[in-house]
Amino acid sequence: MKSPLQKTRAALKRSRQNLAKLTASKRDAAGGLPVFEADTYARSPSESSLTKAKRSDYNLKELSESSDEEEGRHQRHRADAKGRRSWALVLVAAACLGGAGYAATRAAQPSPILHADRSLRTATDLFRRAAAADGLRSAEFTRATDALNPFLEALHLGLAPLVRVNVVKLQNAGAEKTQDSIEALVRAERRAGTDDDDASVSVAVLWNGRILQLCERLIRDVVRSDAPMPELAHRAYKTTLEPHHNWIMRSGARALLRLTPDRRTLFEARLGYAADGPALRADLEAFAAAVRACVDRLDALFRAADSRERL
């Protein structure tokens, strides 16, 4: 029976073989490097998904080969090999996400840039307005999740690109401009039988709702507990997103969770708060309450339909 490391290497080998069939191994005219290797040093913002996949495959090949050499010479360093496997999985996930993100966002209009120190308050205000008495307002909810991205990037949990892809799905579906509620849009998709489509509003709000659940749980734990941030992030992930992830995504997520910044770095250096100040606590509590109101409405929406998919 193959070990997880052997399975990973076999998958990488198949990936390289498939890429070899798609494109000939041309050499870069300037530096004599393979095209995908040259791309590692000169990346273009508009590079294709295939180019990203080739560059990722080359980097993963290097990781795999270096793991072979290290394991052959130093059998006692299996913990290091395990760490490399985790990072290989993170890179695979990042490559897939990069391709999906590029395909989904290339048609979208760029949104105004918010700095991380204003992101939390702006998103809180929009989430409050989104959770109306007559339903979850789609325009405000879409703008709120978009405004939250700088804060998510400051967390370094890999959530920002995921949220952005779903925001673009909502924008492409017209959710940012309509007066209809999220509930009305989702019910219309159910009647049309399109609620399972990847580009649907239903799928976008389902996954962004799960990510918002994680954020709300993390923020509440930060307010209540003095435990290290990586520990709190792992606890929040375990009770929200982890049940919906396969083993590859879980391995990548756990590796990213270990990189969660400490409180002082996150709140003082990146968000501009005093780490123990009253303003930070007030803003975090207000954010958690506003997000909770939206998440509760999404949860009720999927439960009411007796859907197999839940937040």
N, C-alpha and C positions, 0 to 999 in steps of 0.2 A: 504493500500500500504506500502510495506516494505521500511524503510529508508536505505540509503547507508551503515550505520553501521550494520544493521540487515542482509543485503545482504552479506556483507563481512564475518560476522560470520557464515552464512549459508554455504557459499563457503568453509570456513575453516573446518566446521563440515563434509561436504562431502569429503573433502580431507583426513581428519583423518579416515573416514570410509573406503575409498578406500585403504589407506595404511594398515589398519588393515586386509583387505582381502589378501593383497600381502604377508604379513609377520607376523608370530606369535609374540606375545609380550614376547620375551625372556628377561631374566635378565642378566646383565653383571656379570660374575663370580667374578670379583675382587671387585667391589664396590656395587653390588646389585642394580644398576641403569638400567633402560631400555636401550637397545642397542643404540638407537638414542640419549638418553640423555648423555650417556657416551661419544659418539662421539663429543658432544659439547665441551668437555674438552680435548679430545685427537684426533685431526683431522689428517688425513693422506693426503698427496698431491695427492695420487692416489685413493682416496675414490670414490665409485661409485656414479652415479647420483641419484640412489635410496636412498643411505645413506644421500646425501646432502638434498634431498627432505624431508626425515624423520626428519633430524635435523631442517630444516627450519619450518616444520609443528609443531614440538614441541615448538619452540620459538614463533611461531605465536599463538599457543594455549595459552601459558602463557600470551602473550600480550592481547589476547581477553578476558581471564578470569579476568585479572587485570582491564581491561576496564569495565567489568560488575560490579565488586565490587566498583570501583571508582564512576561509574555513579549512583549506588544505594545509596551511602552514600553522594555524593556531586553533586546534580543536577546542581549546578551553575557553575561547571567546564567543560562545554561542549567544550570549546576551547581546553582543554587538550585532551579530547577524540578525537577531530578532528585531532589533531597532531599525536596521536597514530595510527589512521586509515591511515594517510599518510605514516607513517613509516612501517605499516603492508604491504601496497601496495609495498613499496620499497623493503621489504624483499621478497615478492612473486616474484617480477621481478628479484631480485638478484638470487633467487633459480633457477628460470627457466633459466636464463643466465648462471649460473654456470654449469648446466647440459648440455646445448648446447655447451658451451665452452669446457668442458671436452671431449665430444664426437667428436668435430671437431678438437681439437688440439692434441689428443693423438698420431695421426699418423705423425704429423709434426716434422721436425727437429728443434731444438732450434736455435734461431738467436743470434748473438753476442749481448751482453748487452751494451746499450748506457746509459750514465748518462744524467739526464735531462738537464744539462747545455750545453751538446753537441748535444742534440736531435734536437733542433730547427734549428741549422745551417746545420746539416747533412741532415735533411729532406728537408730543403730549396734547397740545392744543388741538391738533387735527383729529386725533383719536377721540378726544372728548366730543368734538362736533360730529364725528362719524356715528357714534352710538346714540342715535336719536330714538325717541319713543316709538316711532312708527317703523323702525327698521335700521339696518346698518347702511348708511349713505355711502354709495359706491365711490363717488368722486372724492369725498374727504378721506375714505379709507385708503384709496389708491395713493393719494398724495401723502398721507401719513406714513405708510410703509416705505414710500420712496424717500421721504425726509429723514427716516430713521437710519438710512444707509451709512452716513458718516460715523454715527455712534457704533454701528455694527462693525465697521472697519477698525475702529479703535479697540474693539474687543479682541480682534485677531482670532476669531473662532471659525472663520471661513463661511460665515452666514451671509455676508453682504452680497456676494455674487448670486447666491441662491434666491435671496429676496428680490434682487434686481431683475432676474429672469422672470419671476412671477409678476412683478410690477409691469414689465413690458407686455406680458400676456394680457393683463387687465387693460393697459393703454390701447393695445391693438384691438381689443374687443369693445372699445368705446366706453369703458367703465369710468374713466376719468372725466368724461364730458356729459354723461347722462344724469338725469334727475332720479332715475330708478334706484332702488335699494339693491344691495348685494343679494338679498333673499329673492327679489323679483327676477334678477338676471339668472340666478341659479335655477329657479323653478322653470323659467322659460327654456333653459337648456335641457332640463329633464324631460319636458314635454316634447322637445325636438329630438331627444335621444343623443344629444351631443355632449352631455355632462362628463363623459369619460374621456373625451378628446384631450390630448395633451395641451392644446392651446386654449382650452375652455376657461371661463371664469371660475367654474367649479373646482377644477384642479389647482388653479392659481391661489384661490383663497383658502383651499384646504391646506396646502403646504405652507403658505405664509401664516396661516392661523397656527399651525404647529410650531413654527419658528417663533412666533409671538408668544406662545405658551412658554417656550424655553426662556425667552427674554424676561417675561413677567416673573417666572419662578426664580430666575437668577437674581433679579433686582430685589425681590422680596427677601431672599436669603442674604444678600449683601447688607441690607438694612438691619436684619435681625441677628446676624452671626458675624463673629470675628475670624472665622475659618479662612484659610488661604483661598484666593480666587480660583485656582485650578480645581480645588476640591469642590467648591460651590458650583462651578461650571459643569463638572462631571455629574454632580448630583442632579442638576437641572436637566441635563441631557438624558440621563437615565430614565427619568420619569416623563419625558415629553417626546423627543424625536427617536430615541433608540428603539422603541418597539416597532417603528415603521421603517427601520433601516435593515438592509441585509448585512451579512458579516463583513463584506468588503467596506461598506460605508461606515460600519461601526468601528472597524480598525482604524480607518483614516480619521474619523472624528475623535477617537480617543487620543491619537497622536497630536491633533490640533489643540485639544483641550489642555494638554500639558503646557501649551505655550501661552495660556491666558495670562495677561500682565497682572502684576500685583496692584493693590488698591492705589498706592501713591502714584505709580506710573500711569494707570488708567485715568484716575479722576483729577490729579493735579497736572501732570505733564501733557495729557492728551485732551482732557475736557475742560481744564482751567478752573476746577473747584479746589477748595481746601478739603483735603481728604477726610477730615473729621468735622467739617463745618456744618452748621444747620441748613444752609442753602442746599447743599448736596442731598442731605436726607429728605428735605421737603420736595425737591425735584424728583428724586427717585420714587418716593411714595406716590406722588401725583402721576408719574408715568405708569407705574404698576397698576394703579386703579383705573386709569384710562384704557390701558391695554386689556385689562381683565374684562371690562365692560364689552369690548369688541369681541374678544375670544368667546365669551359666554353666548353672544348672539350667533356666532359661527357654529359653536358646539350644538346649540339648540336647532339650528338649521339642518345639520346633518343627522341629528338624532330624530327629528320630526319625520324625515323621509325614510327612516329605518334603513339608512344606507349602510353598506358593508364597510364604508370608509368613515372613520371618526377622527376627531381631533385627538 
